[in-house]
């Protein structure tokens, strides 16, 4: 099959040589008449081959690069990249059954995320180029990992920017409810069909281990708890009780069920409420975990989102007289420095000592050419009254 060649401008060549996997309109010397997701060959201003990518004429990122070799985006290529990704994860997390196998640009595959929960593989596709090869993605995963079930969790709103429909389906196997996994001796229930993202936030796994170490004999507030994973780690570390606060009744029901599975049924207290309302009359605590959703989902929402982060951090710190304060942001539009300044400005009349800086787990690797791939940042402070 003939592949259209796209010549880059001098600017585009500089972008390519920087390691970026995204090319914008000024990077392209020609504008082809191709359908969304079509594979293209990228060539230098002199006509020399550079890379393979896929093209979308209506996207704000018209070209995404997937290989610097002249190879198609098909099953053999995907299997090769998946195998390399799996080798790395097995070095990072030997014998663990839950991990992120593919982290989009972090693993050189823009538009594709794959999370593994035991025998279940959950795929999220955000671009037309990856959507066109979704059957090859499933085939490569089946060949590599032999999962019992594969799920497409393709309900990301960002898909609308690529004119893609939102859907959740099971193209292989069967799944009717949550999947049980084990991590650090704890049992978790993951809901790939109806849960947030792929069903579980694997990116916080290392940070939860820190919370476990700090929770001996503590009363813990797990704010924006979702299904209570942070709280379960705190309980396994010896916390006396955990108040898990979230607006989702379904998530809190799953948190309760997991507390029972792990023998913590009498120490986890789910509270369905807005965090801001709960903090107006919160119980005394010695550990506060603040893990909110992404308040900033675009540059246009930057100022409003910063205001929201300031508000919840201020209210949480005000509640804590003396103890550990963990705070994080999963918005790529808020930098670690931004969050640090927000916490410092929110901590009036408090003494802060910075103990830990937090990032996403290493199975969510950062691509240095793509700052967007380093999206999770956080801090743990020791807080005291002045």
C-alpha positions as CSV (number, residue, x, y, z in Angstrom):
1,X,0.0,0.0,0.0
2,X,1.4,3.4,-1.0
3,X,2.0,5.7,2.0
4,X,1.9,9.5,1.5
5,X,5.1,11.3,2.3
6,X,5.0,14.6,4.2
7,X,7.9,16.9,3.8
8,X,8.8,18.9,7.0
9,X,9.7,22.5,7.1
10,X,13.0,23.6,8.7
11,X,11.0,24.3,11.9
12,X,9.5,20.9,11.6
13,X,12.9,19.3,11.3
14,X,14.0,21.1,14.5
15,X,10.9,19.8,16.3
16,X,11.6,16.3,15.1
17,X,15.2,16.4,16.2
18,X,14.2,17.6,19.6
19,X,12.5,14.3,20.2
20,X,8.9,15.5,20.1
21,X,6.4,13.1,18.8
22,X,3.9,15.8,17.8
23,X,4.0,18.0,14.7
24,X,1.8,21.0,14.3
25,X,0.8,22.8,11.1
26,X,3.8,25.1,10.8
27,X,6.0,22.0,10.9
28,X,4.6,20.6,7.7
29,X,5.6,21.9,4.2
30,X,2.6,20.2,2.5
31,X,-0.9,19.5,3.7
32,X,-2.2,16.2,2.2
33,X,-5.8,15.3,1.5
34,X,-6.0,12.3,3.7
35,X,-8.6,10.9,6.1
36,X,-8.2,11.0,9.9
37,X,-5.8,8.5,11.2
38,X,-4.0,7.8,7.9
39,X,-0.4,6.7,8.2
40,X,2.2,8.9,6.7
41,X,6.0,8.9,6.0
42,X,7.8,12.0,7.2
43,X,10.8,13.2,5.2
44,X,13.3,16.0,5.7
45,X,13.2,19.3,3.6
46,X,15.7,17.5,1.3
47,X,13.5,14.4,1.0
48,X,15.2,12.0,3.3
49,X,13.1,9.5,5.4
50,X,12.8,10.5,9.0
51,X,9.9,8.7,10.7
52,X,6.4,7.2,10.4
53,X,3.4,8.8,11.9
54,X,-0.4,9.2,11.5
55,X,-2.2,12.3,10.2
56,X,-5.5,14.0,11.2
57,X,-6.4,17.1,9.1
58,X,-8.7,18.6,11.8
59,X,-6.7,17.9,14.9
60,X,-4.7,20.6,16.7
61,X,-1.9,18.0,16.5
62,X,-2.1,17.0,12.8
63,X,0.8,14.4,13.0
64,X,1.8,12.1,15.8
65,X,5.0,10.1,15.3
66,X,5.1,6.4,16.3
67,X,8.4,5.1,14.8
68,X,11.7,6.4,13.5
69,X,11.9,3.2,11.4
70,X,10.1,2.8,8.1
71,X,7.6,0.2,9.5
72,X,3.8,0.3,9.5
73,X,1.6,0.6,12.6
74,X,0.5,-3.0,12.6
75,X,0.5,-6.1,14.7
76,X,4.3,-7.0,14.3
77,X,5.3,-3.4,15.3
78,X,2.9,-3.2,18.2
79,X,3.9,-6.6,19.5
80,X,7.6,-5.5,19.4
81,X,6.9,-2.3,21.4
82,X,4.6,-4.1,23.8
83,X,7.2,-6.7,24.5
84,X,9.8,-4.0,25.2
85,X,7.4,-2.3,27.5
86,X,6.6,-5.5,29.3
87,X,10.3,-6.2,29.8
88,X,10.7,-2.8,31.5
89,X,7.7,-3.3,33.7
90,X,8.9,-6.7,34.9
91,X,12.1,-5.0,36.0
92,X,10.2,-2.3,37.8
93,X,7.5,-4.5,39.3
94,X,8.6,-8.1,39.2
95,X,5.8,-10.6,39.9
96,X,3.2,-7.8,40.2
97,X,-0.1,-8.5,38.5
98,X,-1.3,-4.9,38.0
99,X,0.7,-2.3,36.1
100,X,0.6,0.2,33.2
101,X,2.0,-1.5,30.1
102,X,1.8,1.4,27.7
103,X,1.9,5.1,28.7
104,X,1.2,6.8,25.4
105,X,4.0,9.2,24.5
106,X,6.0,8.0,27.5
107,X,6.4,4.7,25.7
108,X,6.5,6.2,22.2
109,X,2.9,5.3,21.3
110,X,0.8,8.5,21.2
111,X,-2.9,8.0,21.8
112,X,-2.6,4.6,23.4
113,X,-2.8,3.6,27.1
114,X,-2.9,0.0,28.3
115,X,-3.4,-1.1,31.9
116,X,-3.1,-4.7,33.1
117,X,-5.2,-6.0,36.0
118,X,-4.3,-9.6,36.4
119,X,-5.8,-11.4,33.4
120,X,-7.7,-8.3,32.2
121,X,-6.2,-5.8,29.8
122,X,-7.8,-2.4,29.6
123,X,-7.2,-0.2,26.5
124,X,-7.8,3.5,26.2
125,X,-7.4,5.1,22.7
126,X,-7.6,8.8,22.3
127,X,-6.6,9.3,18.6
128,X,-7.9,8.3,15.2
129,X,-4.6,6.8,14.2
130,X,-4.8,4.3,17.1
131,X,-8.5,3.7,16.6
132,X,-7.8,2.5,13.1
133,X,-5.6,-0.3,14.4
134,X,-7.5,-1.3,17.5
135,X,-8.0,-4.9,16.3
136,X,-4.2,-5.2,15.8
137,X,-3.7,-3.8,19.3
138,X,-6.0,-6.5,20.7
139,X,-4.3,-9.2,18.7
140,X,-0.8,-8.1,19.9
141,X,-1.9,-8.0,23.5
142,X,-3.4,-11.5,23.2
143,X,-0.3,-12.9,21.7
144,X,2.0,-11.4,24.3
145,X,-0.1,-11.8,27.5
146,X,-2.9,-14.2,26.8
147,X,-5.4,-12.2,28.8
148,X,-8.8,-13.7,29.6
149,X,-10.6,-10.4,28.9
150,X,-9.8,-7.3,26.9
151,X,-11.7,-4.0,27.5
152,X,-11.9,-0.9,25.4
153,X,-12.5,2.0,27.9
154,X,-12.8,4.5,25.1
155,X,-15.0,7.1,26.9
156,X,-12.4,9.9,27.1
157,X,-13.9,13.3,26.3
158,X,-10.7,14.1,24.4
159,X,-11.7,11.7,21.7
160,X,-14.3,14.2,20.5
161,X,-11.3,16.4,19.4
162,X,-10.5,13.6,16.9
163,X,-14.2,13.1,15.9
164,X,-14.3,9.7,17.6
165,X,-17.3,8.3,19.4
166,X,-17.2,7.5,23.1
167,X,-17.8,3.9,24.0
168,X,-16.9,1.1,26.4
169,X,-16.9,-2.5,25.1
170,X,-15.4,-5.9,25.7
171,X,-14.0,-7.1,22.3
172,X,-12.6,-10.3,23.8
173,X,-13.7,-12.4,26.8
174,X,-16.4,-11.6,29.4
175,X,-16.6,-9.1,32.2
176,X,-19.7,-8.3,34.3
177,X,-18.2,-6.5,37.3
178,X,-15.1,-5.5,39.3
179,X,-11.9,-7.4,38.9
180,X,-9.9,-8.4,42.1
181,X,-6.2,-7.7,42.1
182,X,-3.6,-7.8,44.9
183,X,-0.9,-5.3,45.6
184,X,1.4,-5.1,48.6
185,X,-0.6,-7.8,50.3
186,X,-3.9,-5.9,49.9
187,X,-6.9,-6.9,47.9
188,X,-8.4,-4.3,45.6
189,X,-11.5,-4.3,43.4
190,X,-11.1,-2.6,40.0
191,X,-14.1,-1.7,37.9
192,X,-12.9,-1.2,34.3
193,X,-16.4,-0.9,32.8
194,X,-17.9,1.8,35.1
195,X,-15.0,3.2,37.1
196,X,-12.9,6.3,36.5
197,X,-10.1,6.1,33.9
198,X,-9.3,2.4,33.5
199,X,-10.8,1.6,36.9
200,X,-7.9,2.2,39.2
201,X,-5.2,4.9,39.7
202,X,-2.0,2.9,39.3
203,X,0.0,6.1,39.1
204,X,-0.2,6.7,42.9
205,X,1.1,3.3,43.9
206,X,4.5,4.5,45.2
207,X,2.9,7.4,47.0
208,X,0.5,5.1,48.8
209,X,3.4,3.2,50.1
210,X,4.7,6.4,51.7
211,X,1.3,7.0,53.3
212,X,1.4,3.5,54.8
213,X,4.7,4.3,56.6
214,X,3.3,7.5,58.1
215,X,-0.1,6.2,59.3
216,X,0.7,4.2,62.5
217,X,-2.0,5.0,65.1
218,X,-3.2,7.9,63.0
219,X,-6.7,9.3,62.3
220,X,-6.7,9.8,58.6
221,X,-8.8,12.0,56.2
222,X,-8.7,10.5,52.7
223,X,-10.2,13.4,50.7
224,X,-11.4,12.8,47.1
225,X,-10.9,9.1,48.1
226,X,-12.6,7.5,45.1
227,X,-12.5,3.8,46.0
228,X,-10.3,4.4,49.1
229,X,-6.9,3.0,48.0
230,X,-4.9,5.5,49.9
231,X,-7.1,4.8,53.0
232,X,-6.5,1.1,52.7
233,X,-2.8,1.6,52.7
234,X,-3.1,3.9,55.7
235,X,-5.1,1.1,57.5
236,X,-2.5,-1.5,56.6
237,X,0.1,0.8,58.1
238,X,-1.8,0.8,61.4
239,X,-4.1,3.8,61.2
240,X,-6.8,3.8,63.9
241,X,-9.5,5.0,61.5
242,X,-9.9,6.4,58.1
243,X,-12.6,8.8,56.9
244,X,-13.0,8.3,53.1
245,X,-14.7,11.3,51.6
246,X,-16.0,11.4,48.0
247,X,-19.1,12.5,46.1
248,X,-19.5,9.1,44.3
249,X,-21.7,6.7,46.2
250,X,-20.7,3.9,43.9
251,X,-17.0,4.5,44.6
252,X,-17.6,4.5,48.3
253,X,-19.6,1.3,48.2
254,X,-16.5,-0.3,46.5
255,X,-14.3,1.2,49.2
256,X,-16.5,-0.4,51.9
257,X,-16.3,-3.8,50.1
258,X,-12.5,-3.6,49.9
259,X,-12.3,-2.7,53.5
260,X,-14.3,-5.8,54.3
261,X,-12.1,-7.9,52.0
262,X,-9.0,-6.7,53.9
263,X,-10.4,-7.0,57.4
264,X,-10.7,-3.2,58.0
265,X,-14.5,-3.0,57.9
266,X,-14.6,-1.4,61.4
267,X,-12.0,1.2,60.8
268,X,-12.9,2.7,57.4
269,X,-15.8,5.2,57.4
270,X,-17.1,6.3,54.0
271,X,-18.6,9.7,53.8
272,X,-20.6,10.9,50.8
273,X,-20.0,14.6,50.6
274,X,-18.3,17.4,48.9
275,X,-14.8,17.7,50.3
276,X,-15.2,21.5,50.8
277,X,-18.4,20.9,52.9
278,X,-16.8,18.1,54.9
279,X,-13.8,20.2,55.8
280,X,-16.0,22.9,57.4
281,X,-16.5,20.6,60.3
282,X,-14.0,17.8,59.9
283,X,-12.8,15.5,62.8
284,X,-9.3,16.0,64.2
285,X,-6.8,14.1,62.2
286,X,-3.0,13.5,62.2
287,X,-2.7,12.5,58.5
288,X,-4.6,14.3,55.6
289,X,-4.5,12.9,52.1
290,X,-5.7,15.4,49.4
291,X,-5.9,13.7,46.0
292,X,-8.3,15.8,44.0
293,X,-9.3,15.3,40.4
294,X,-7.7,17.4,37.7
295,X,-9.3,20.9,38.3
296,X,-7.4,22.2,35.2
297,X,-8.2,20.4,32.0
298,X,-7.1,23.1,29.5
299,X,-5.1,26.3,29.5
300,X,-8.4,28.2,29.4
301,X,-9.3,26.8,32.8
302,X,-5.9,27.6,34.4
303,X,-6.8,30.5,36.6
304,X,-10.2,29.0,37.8
305,X,-8.4,25.7,38.4
306,X,-5.6,27.3,40.5
307,X,-8.3,29.0,42.6
308,X,-9.9,25.6,43.2
309,X,-6.6,24.1,44.2
310,X,-5.9,27.0,46.6
311,X,-9.3,26.6,48.2
312,X,-9.1,22.9,48.9
313,X,-5.5,23.1,50.1
314,X,-6.2,26.0,52.4
315,X,-9.2,24.3,53.9
316,X,-7.3,21.0,54.4
317,X,-4.2,22.6,56.0
318,X,-6.4,24.7,58.3
319,X,-8.0,21.4,59.6
320,X,-4.6,19.9,60.5
321,X,-3.1,21.1,63.8
322,X,-0.1,18.8,63.8
323,X,0.7,16.0,61.4
324,X,1.4,14.8,57.9
325,X,-0.2,16.5,54.9
326,X,-0.1,14.8,51.5
327,X,-1.3,16.9,48.5
328,X,-1.2,16.2,44.8
329,X,-2.4,17.3,41.4
330,X,-2.9,15.2,38.3
331,X,-3.4,18.1,36.0
332,X,-0.6,18.4,33.3
333,X,-1.4,22.2,33.2
334,X,-0.3,22.7,36.8
335,X,3.4,22.5,37.5
336,X,5.0,21.1,40.6
337,X,6.3,24.7,41.3
338,X,2.7,26.0,41.0
339,X,1.4,23.4,43.5
340,X,4.3,24.1,45.9
341,X,3.5,27.9,45.8
342,X,-0.2,27.2,46.3
343,X,0.5,25.1,49.4
344,X,2.8,27.7,50.9
345,X,0.3,30.5,50.4
346,X,-2.4,28.3,51.9
347,X,-0.5,27.5,55.0
348,X,-0.8,30.8,56.8
349,X,-0.1,30.5,60.6
350,X,1.4,27.0,60.0
351,X,5.0,25.8,60.0
352,X,5.7,23.5,57.0
353,X,8.6,21.0,56.6
354,X,8.8,19.4,53.2
355,X,9.5,15.7,53.6
356,X,8.7,14.1,50.2
357,X,8.3,15.1,46.6
358,X,6.0,12.8,44.7
359,X,5.5,11.8,41.1
360,X,3.7,9.2,39.1
361,X,4.8,5.6,39.4
362,X,7.7,4.6,37.0
363,X,5.4,2.4,34.9
364,X,4.0,5.7,33.8
365,X,7.4,6.9,32.3
366,X,8.0,10.5,31.4
367,X,9.2,11.3,27.9
368,X,11.7,14.2,28.4
369,X,10.7,15.7,25.1
370,X,7.1,15.8,26.3
371,X,6.6,17.6,29.6
372,X,2.9,16.6,29.3
373,X,3.8,13.1,30.2
374,X,4.9,14.2,33.7
375,X,1.4,15.1,34.9
376,X,1.3,13.8,38.5
377,X,3.1,15.8,41.1
378,X,2.7,16.1,44.9
379,X,4.3,16.8,48.3
380,X,4.2,15.5,51.8
381,X,4.7,18.1,54.5
382,X,5.0,17.9,58.3
383,X,2.6,20.6,59.5
384,X,2.5,22.4,62.9
385,X,0.9,25.5,64.4
386,X,3.1,28.5,64.6
